[in-house]
Amino acid sequence: LLDRIELNSEVMLGKPVIKGTRITVEIILRKLSQNISVESVLGDYPKLSREDIQATLAYAAEAIGSEQLIPI
């Protein structure tokens, strides 16, 4: 799934996006966190597939899982 996500400094300032689009991982995650259904997200972004949304969640899990937390 992660091969559906790309980072390109010339697209959306280098934010992770769904490959071949300008749809950021961040915007998908924000919509899902606002309790917007997967079906609604897919309706808003016809270029997206369910696999793209799954890839977004997998990317977020990898990003959080690899963070190093430093107590303050």
KAVENWO-V777088 format. One record per helix or strand of 2 or more residues. SS is the DSSP state (a for helix, b for strand). FROM is the first residue (numbers start at 0). LEN is the number of residues. Records with the same first field share a line. If there is no record, write none. Layout:
SS=FROM-LEN  FROM-LEN
This chain:
a=1-3  11-3  24-9  37-7  49-16
b=4-2  16-2
